[in-house]
Amino acid sequence: MKEIKNIFSSILCVIKIKPSYLVVKILTIITSVISSLIPVFVVNEIVNIYYEDKNIGRIAILIGICFIILAFIKLCDFIIELYDAHVRRIFVAEESIIFYKKLSSLDYELHESPIFLNDYTRALEESVDHIFSTCNGTFNVLKILITSIGMFSIIATMHYSVIIVAVLLAIIYTILKVLMAKVQFKASTQQRPFRRMTRYNERSFTLKESMSELKTTEIGDLLLEKNEIAHNNIIKVFDKYIFPKTILSFICNLLLTLLYPLIICVVAYFTIDNLTEEAVAWFASMTVAATTLSTLITQLARAFGEVGQSMVEVSVAFDLLKMEGTIESKKGIDVNEFDSLDVENISFSYKGDINQLENISMHIKKGQKVAIVGHNGAGKTTLVKLLLRLYDVKNGAILYNNTNYKDINVESLRTEVGAVFQNVEVYAVSIAENVLLRTPKSEEDFDLINKALKFSGLDEYVEKLPNGINTIVTKEFDKDGVVLSGGNNQRLAIARGYALNYNLFILDEPSSALDPLAEAKVYNNMLALGRDKTIIFISHRLTTTVNADYIYLFEHGKIIEQGTHLELMKLDGKYKEMFTSQSKKYLGGDYDEK
């Protein structure tokens, strides 16, 4: 039942994108019926004319008319074939976009699930094409089936046994092809994680970012070992299923080979003994009909088999499209301009892990500059993910303007709350597009880009580039593209933050690749930017904390100290120890608290 539903879903997917496809497919059914019935009719008429008056002229005219009609139908078939290829290209492109957009509506934690990633990559690489194949194959089955009914009705005038033989063989063939599809589906499912591993290795060997380690360390050998293991596992799965697939394929081909001679034998058995001169035309047309029917049944069986295989494969795609995120897809309250953020005794752990955060409480008011500090692994970035609502808290609550995060429309929340991360993702588009994360559309957009670049300190570097802000980032698709250094990557991220203009702005160690002086300049700029905005600094460096309104020190997922810089220094605890140690490192000599 699920497979049948997938067939209708596939047809609806294609027709939704290209409604004219349905009309074209109905035309193909009509032309198929006509082209199959014409030879039966013509042979009967030719034999009758020959026995009546041997008028070669009439026969030639009849053949000429038949040729013109069939040539026109073939021309239509040629045009339709080109149209099918055109629709397939459009469908695959647009349906792939639907799958990409679907990913944005699913929860962030799914990216950590190998099972989900296996299914998602499979859907993108294979299932989209299988959806079109299922739709196209279903119409092909209908075309052949309706044409076959015409042949059945003609041959049925001779004896019902021909129909029984043909239908029985077609049913057996279809069942075997569906079994083959299920065997192939199991094999593909078991091979998918290993194929994904080989693609990961392939990507690692083509990315410029990994080349330095590949050339100077033994990581390449390790990846090749992993690649060999993955290929060996793919071969094991292949060997496991190749025998049943081959057996089923052999039986299917044998049935198709036997189909034509069986039908001809049945036709001959029931007609040749009682054949008279007057019935020669009928016998000739029956032979043509039987031959056509044999071909049609062969095509029908193959078409059923192809649809059966695609029908099984598309289940992965439709299961994925039915998925709903508990965070991303949930509608909620649209937020107003930021006024306050309250973190109330929250605890959080990733699946199966110990708590990354435990009993965290914070109160942040509009306009405050808050520093969250602590060593790597203290839980700072986990808190950022919760504040961006990439995850929901397990215990406790986060309140935006006294409204629980879980009651808020997440898209609305992220227009007010945003972050710049330490690991900056740059895209193979222009610098301008990397700053706005969209296409610039007006002079105001370009003015904003230039201000953002100046604010981040990237403006002088960009001005020296031949194409300026239109320079493509990375050389992957443009030989004139630019590869940004780690520091310039982070300056680009800061420019994004300026351009996106969040009211609650989270800086998750965005300047870790900068030297202390450049870092201090960036943070001073951010403070200047945020006079009327709320900024949360996330860092393990304490050079940014002196001017913060309030500081939270994290350790092992807990807040162990909190207060202003002066309060924490007077506390003479962990914060003072860390601050003094880092001051010596960056400034040299002893730190003088005064």
C-alpha positions, 0 to 999 in steps of 0.5 A: 500500500505504501508503494502505491501511495508513493506512485501517486505522490511521485506523479503529483510531484512532477505535475506540480512542477510541470502541469503540461506533463500530464497532457503530453503523457495522455497524448503519448497513450493515444499515439501508442494505441493508434500506432499499434492498431494500424499494422493489424488493420493494414495487414488485414486490408492488404490480404483482402485487397489481394484476394479481391482484385490484386489491385497493387495501386490500392495496396500502395496507397494504403501503405503510403497512408499508413507510412505517413501516419506512422511517420507523424507518430514517430515524429511526435514520439521524438518531440515527446522524448526531448520534452521528457528530457527537458522536464526531467532536468527541470524537475531534478533541479527544482526538487533538489532545491525542495530537499535542500530547503527541507533540511533547513526545516529539520532540527540541528541535531539531525546533522549528528545522526549517521542514519539521517545523513545516509538517507538524506544524501541518498535522497539527493543523489538518487531518490529525486531522479527515482521520483521522476522515473516512477512518474514517467514509468507509471505513465509508460505502464498505462500507455502499454497497458491500454495499448495491450488491451486493444491487442487483447480484444483482437486476439480474444476473438480467437481464444482466451488462452492467449490472454491467460498465457501473456498475463500470467507471464507478465505477472510472474515477471513483475513479481520477480522484478519487484523482488529484485528491486527489494534486494537492490534496495537492501544492498544500497542501504547497507552500502550507503554508510561506506559510500558516504565514507568514500565520498568524505575521503574524496572530499578531503583529498580535493579541499585545499584546506586539508592539503597542507596536512595531507602533504606534510603528515601521514593523515593521507595514509590513514584516510586511504586505509579507511577508504580501503576498508570502506571499499572492502565493505561495499564489495562484501555487501555486493557479494552478499546480494549478487547471487540472488539478483543474478538468479532473479534476473536470469528467470526474468530474461528467460520469461521474456524470451519464452513469451513470443514463441508461446503466444505464436504457438497458441495462435497457430494451434487454434487457427491453422487447422481451420484456416480457409482461403477467406480466413487468411487475412484474419490469420495474418492480422492475428499473427501481427496482433500476437507479435505486437502483443508479445512485444507489448507484454515484454515492454509492460513487464519491463516497465512494471519492473522499472516502476517497482524498483523506483517505487521502492527507492522513492520511499526514502525521499518521501519519508524524508519529506514527511519529517518535521522538526520539533524546533524549526517547523513549530509555529509560535509567537513573533518576538518584539525588539529585545528587552531582556533575556533570562536563563533560568536554572537550565541543564542540557546534555546531548543524546546519551552524554553527561550534562554539558550545562548544569543549573545555569542562571543568567539575567541579561538586560537591553544594552548590556555587554556581557562576557562569558569566559572559561577554558575550552570545553567549559560549555560556552558554545553549547550555551550559544547553541541554546540561545540561538535555539538550535537545541531546546533545553532539557530542564529549566527555561530560557525567556526572551522578554519574559516569553519562553523560547519554546513558545516563540517562532524560531525564525522571528527569534533569529532576526533579533538574536544572532551570532558570529562563530569562531569557525567561520564558513566562507562560501564560493560567492563574492565578498559582498555576498559573503557579507550580506549572506544574500545578493545585494539589491540596492545602493543602500546594500552596497553602502552597508557592505562597505561600512561593514568591511571598514568596521571589521578592518577588512576594507584595506585588504579588499580595496587592493583586490582587482575586483574589490567587493565583487571578488569571488572567495576561494579559487574552487570555481574562479581562478581569480578568486581569493583565499582568505587567511584565518584572520581575514575570515574572522574579520569577514564574519565580524563584517557579517555581524555588522551587516545583519544588525542583530539586537542581541549579538553573540560573539563566539570567539570570532577573533581567536585567529587575531593577535591580541592588539587586533583582537582588542581593536575588534572588540572596541569596535563592537562596543562602539557598534553596540552602544544601544545593542546587547552584546554577549562575548564568548571567549577563553581569553580575558582581554575583552572582559575589562569593559564588560558590564557583567562577567560569567566564568564557566567551568565544567558546564557550571557558573563558578564565578560571576560579577563585574571585572573589579568584583571578580578581581577582588574575589581573588578566585579563578577569574583573577588567576586566569586574568593575571596569567593571561595578562603576563602572557600578552603584556609581559611582566607582572600585572598591576591590578591598580 
